[in-house]
Amino acid sequence: MVEIIEKSIPFRVSPEENCPILLAQLPNQLRHQRFLYQVADPDQKWVMVRPILEMVASREGHFNRTKFLAFPEGSIPFRYKDEIVQLIDGRFPSNSVVILGFEHIPFRQYWQLLTEYRTFNEEAYELVLNQRAAEAEDRPVNWCMIVVKDDTGRLHCYLEAKTHPFFGEEFLDEPRDLYRGRHIYLFRSTFIPFNFIVLICLDYIYRDLHSSNITTIIQRANQMFLKERQHLDLLFVIQSNPKPEHKVFQDVVSGFYAERLIFTPGVKNAISIFLNSSGESVIQGLKSDAGTFGHSAIVIHKDHRLPLTSVAQYRTDDFNGEPVSRLRFGRETRLYFLDLSLFHQRDPRTSRLSIKILSIFCWDEGKWRRLEGEEIISGVRSSHELEP
């Protein structure tokens, strides 16, 4: 099974403050050529992506406190990788994390990236090196980069490859199959007990005859709790998933939080963030009626239940009767700026909620516009808001 590689980094999160995160539910228009799923119009996608990076880099208003910025699986054109890294390095605040879901690249390019960023990926480099001779050079790799700007301002770049394909990434011609990633990073702050993991879509549900990715994560988190009284705080799952609410995802969510057979103190208080591409996504070869995309969600244990609400842009529920509380967003292209309360062991007499919605943005006439008033509640702009 997959190997969990622990990375201790000087990343500071204040236990006295909430953790602001910006989630980009963007559309994926992916074309399939030479067995690679790649962004159909990279330049047009960059027009949408760059302003999001500029929001955080500007450090204006709430964005001054942004800790995490996440993009969906397969949503970032590879040609802009260097520009993105340079922008983060030069203009992002310290103690920030950017999760970048890149389009497919061939294995030879992935190997070059591991070599380029070997300083931060030494263990992953060794894992791949041991199997490199058996890999086809043009085998497609579905991957992400986790960029961390630490407390000192130093930039860390970590690479993860997807461990499990969807049907469009798997072929009868085995050398054309998706490359199977061999590691998952467990990021740990050196300042306070704070730990997070990033997965790519079906890696959340992948299993074989002996184990599964999620049980491996639970076991490692339980070890942290039993030895150090620490637990997993955040679990990011970036997706381009036409069926984000499929029963198999619900089953894993239930197993992750339910504690029906054993206690799982290492993950019970974790916040799971499922970031999907928006409902405007089109993937070549995928039938138009295959699913809906969208519906990014944040899931927490039922002990931290959110108040029931349902408006145009989001709703809360228990994911069809599971022992969780879920904040479920819509299908539209949106930016969700949220505050997460990571440190749950508070006086039960307080009224602090685990999740606060700070703002929501839509893509409107080539720019990101903040939704106001009735747009969030009913989805309709009021006549006052339409006035110039």
Stockholm file with secondary structure:
# STOCKHOLM 1.0

chainA/1-388         MVEIIEKSIPFRVSPEENCPILLAQLPNQLRHQRFLYQVADPDQKWVMVRPILEMVASREGHFNRTKFLAFPEGSIPFRYKDEIVQLIDGRFPSNSVVILGFEHIPFRQYWQLLTEYRTFNEEAYELVLNQRAAEAEDRPVNWCMIVVKDDTGRLHCYLEAKTHPFFGEEFLDEPRDLYRGRHIYLFRSTFIPFNFIVLICLDYIYRDLHSSNITTIIQRANQMFLKERQHLDLLFVIQSNPKPEHKVFQDVVSGFYAERLIFTPGVKNAISIFLNSSGESVIQGLKSDAGTFGHSAIVIHKDHRLPLTSVAQYRTDDFNGEPVSRLRFGRETRLYFLDLSLFHQRDPRTSRLSIKILSIFCWDEGKWRRLEGEEIISGVRSSHELEP
#=GR chainA/1-388 SS CCEEEEEEECCCCCTTSCEEEEEEECCCEEEEETTEEEESCHHHHHHHHHHHHHHHHHTCGGGGGCCEEECCTTCBCGGGHHHHHHHHHHHSCSSEEEEEEBCCEEHHHHHHHHHHTTTTCHHHHHHHHHHGGGSCTTCEECEEEEEEECTTSCEEEEEEECSSCCGGGCCSSGGGSCCCCCEEEEEEESSSSCEEEEEEGGGGTCBCSSCBHHHHHHHHHHHHHHHHSCCCCEEEEECCCSCTTCHHHHHHHHHHHCCSSSCCTTTTTCEEEEECCCTTCEETTSCTTSCCCCCCEEEEEGGGCCCCCBCSSEEEECTTTCSEEEEEECSSCEEEEEEECCCCCCCTTSCCCSEEEEEEEEEETTEEEECCTHHHHTSCCCHHHHCC
#=GC SS_cons         CCEEEEEEECCCCCTTSCEEEEEEECCCEEEEETTEEEESCHHHHHHHHHHHHHHHHHTCGGGGGCCEEECCTTCBCGGGHHHHHHHHHHHSCSSEEEEEEBCCEEHHHHHHHHHHTTTTCHHHHHHHHHHGGGSCTTCEECEEEEEEECTTSCEEEEEEECSSCCGGGCCSSGGGSCCCCCEEEEEEESSSSCEEEEEEGGGGTCBCSSCBHHHHHHHHHHHHHHHHSCCCCEEEEECCCSCTTCHHHHHHHHHHHCCSSSCCTTTTTCEEEEECCCTTCEETTSCTTSCCCCCCEEEEEGGGCCCCCBCSSEEEECTTTCSEEEEEECSSCEEEEEEECCCCCCCTTSCCCSEEEEEEEEEETTEEEECCTHHHHTSCCCHHHHCC
//
